[in-house]
Amino acid sequence: MEKLIINICASSDSFGAYSENCEGIYAAGNTVAECKKDVYEAIRLIKENFPKERWPELIKGDYEIEWKYDVQSLLQYYQGVITNAALERLTGINRKQLWNYANGVSKPRAAAKYKIENALHNLGKELIALSL
């Protein structure tokens, strides 16, 4: 199965998305959820308005979507779920610095991106493995 890679990026007042590996798929929304919905709408419009031979090859067959975020978008999207204090405990990155990343004041270096991604993946693995 092919992977359609969609990058989600934050701006000062909205979210935008574009495909990294499939021409012609762009989207926007006030929230990440709206942006994702708009990605599906963009794919639907391509399939509805173009003959199949003009569709990008990737969306002609079976595919799954891989959502990629920049750090600012990720932190903004999950700010109601994971506080900066909790993320500080998980990553070791100061919460004020995390706030700077989330609000576009500064951009994280590769090592900080890795810490955030790794910490969230480890949390996800822990949550999947637990039972109540």
C-alpha positions in Angstrom: 0.0 0.0 0.0 1.3 3.4 -1.0 1.8 6.2 1.6 0.4 9.7 0.8 2.6 12.0 2.9 0.8 15.2 4.0 2.7 17.9 5.8 0.6 20.1 8.2 2.0 23.5 9.1 0.8 26.2 11.4 0.5 29.9 10.6 -0.4 32.7 12.9 -4.2 32.1 12.5 -4.7 28.8 10.7 -3.3 25.5 9.5 -2.2 24.5 6.0 -1.4 21.2 4.4 0.3 20.0 1.3 1.3 16.6 -0.1 5.0 15.9 -0.1 4.8 13.2 -2.7 1.6 13.8 -4.7 1.2 16.8 -6.9 -1.9 19.0 -6.5 -3.1 18.2 -3.0 -3.3 21.4 -0.8 -5.6 22.2 2.1 -6.2 24.7 4.8 -8.4 25.2 7.9 -8.8 27.0 11.2 -8.0 23.8 13.0 -6.0 20.7 12.3 -9.2 18.7 12.0 -10.6 21.2 9.4 -7.3 21.0 7.5 -7.4 17.2 7.5 -11.0 17.3 6.3 -9.9 19.7 3.5 -7.2 17.2 2.4 -9.8 14.5 1.9 -12.0 17.1 0.0 -9.0 18.0 -2.3 -8.6 14.3 -3.1 -12.3 13.9 -3.8 -12.3 17.0 -6.1 -9.4 15.6 -8.1 -11.1 12.3 -8.5 -14.4 14.0 -9.4 -13.2 16.7 -11.8 -10.4 14.9 -13.7 -10.5 11.8 -15.8 -8.7 8.9 -14.1 -5.7 9.1 -16.4 -5.0 12.6 -15.1 -5.1 11.6 -11.4 -1.7 11.4 -9.7 -0.5 7.8 -9.7 -0.4 7.6 -5.9 -4.2 8.1 -5.5 -5.2 5.7 -8.3 -4.7 2.7 -6.1 -4.8 1.9 -2.4 -3.0 4.3 -0.2 -2.9 5.5 3.4 -2.2 8.9 4.7 0.8 9.7 6.8 0.4 13.0 8.6 3.6 14.9 9.2 3.7 18.0 11.5 6.2 20.8 12.0 6.9 21.2 15.7 4.8 24.4 16.0 1.7 22.7 14.5 2.1 19.6 16.6 2.4 21.6 19.9 -0.5 23.9 19.0 -2.7 20.9 18.0 -2.1 19.0 21.2 -1.9 21.9 23.7 -5.3 21.1 25.1 -4.3 17.5 25.6 -0.7 17.7 26.7 0.4 20.7 28.8 3.9 22.2 28.4 4.6 21.2 32.0 3.8 17.5 31.1 5.8 17.8 27.9 8.7 19.3 29.9 8.7 16.1 32.1 8.6 13.9 29.1 11.2 15.7 27.0 13.4 17.5 29.5 12.9 20.7 27.4 12.0 23.8 29.5 8.2 24.6 29.3 9.0 28.3 28.3 11.1 27.0 25.4 8.2 24.7 24.4 5.9 27.7 24.5 8.3 29.5 22.2 8.2 26.6 19.8 4.4 26.4 19.9 4.0 30.1 19.2 6.6 30.4 16.5 8.9 32.6 18.6 11.8 30.2 17.9 12.3 27.0 15.9 13.7 23.8 17.5 17.0 22.4 16.4 17.1 18.8 15.2 18.0 17.4 18.7 15.0 19.1 20.3 12.7 17.8 17.5 14.0 14.3 18.1 13.4 14.7 21.9 9.8 15.7 21.4 9.1 13.1 18.8 10.8 10.3 20.8 9.0 11.3 24.0 5.6 11.3 22.3 6.3 7.9 20.6 7.4 6.4 24.0 4.2 7.8 25.7 2.1 6.3 22.9 3.8 2.9 23.3 3.1 3.0 27.1 -0.5 3.9 26.6 -1.1 1.2 24.0 0.5 -1.4 26.4 -1.6 -0.5 29.4 -4.8 -2.1 30.5 -7.3 -1.1 33.3 
